Amino acid sequence: MGSCGDRGGPTERLAYVVDDEVVICRFMAAMLASLGVKSETFHTAKEALASLDRCRPAVIFLDIALKQSDAIDVVHGLSALHYTGAIHLMSGNPSLLEAVHRIGTREGLNFGAPLHKPFRREAIAAIVATMVAAQ
């Protein structure tokens, strides 16, 4: 979904949602669409990382606890692929958010404000507003 420009930089107004829960992916996709942002959803880290070969979203919403891997695997993968867009971690566990954020920051990744479950529309809208302002 969404056209992708040059592989090097982030594609404007495209977000990836990486969460193994289908309901969360659908909710985030609908919320982003209502805010004028195209999205692609992925249920595994492997799918999300593989898609970065063809497209670079401006923002990635990343769940910390994925069934087949975890956010740390994704963080290492994003670093290895030199991803430069914003990453917003999603979790209901603040201490895990902080730990993954620390690791990613050490890897040179660009982390934005985390999304705490349950999500609030205002928090997602604020992230979108920041994304739009940066363009």
Number of C-alpha atoms within 10 A of each C-alpha: 9 15 13 15 14 10 14 15 16 20 20 21 20 23 29 24 24 29 26 21 14 13 10 18 21 15 12 24 20 15 17 21 12 11 15 13 18 19 22 19 22 19 18 18 25 14 12 22 17 11 15 16 11 12 19 25 28 22 26 24 22 26 26 23 17 18 12 10 14 16 23 17 15 22 24 15 17 21 18 10 13 14 23 19 22 20 25 22 23 25 19 15 12 13 10 16 20 13 11 17 24 13 14 21 13 10 15 14 21 16 18 17 15 21 21 15 13 10 15 11 12 9 14 19 15 12 18 19 12 11 19 14 8 9 9
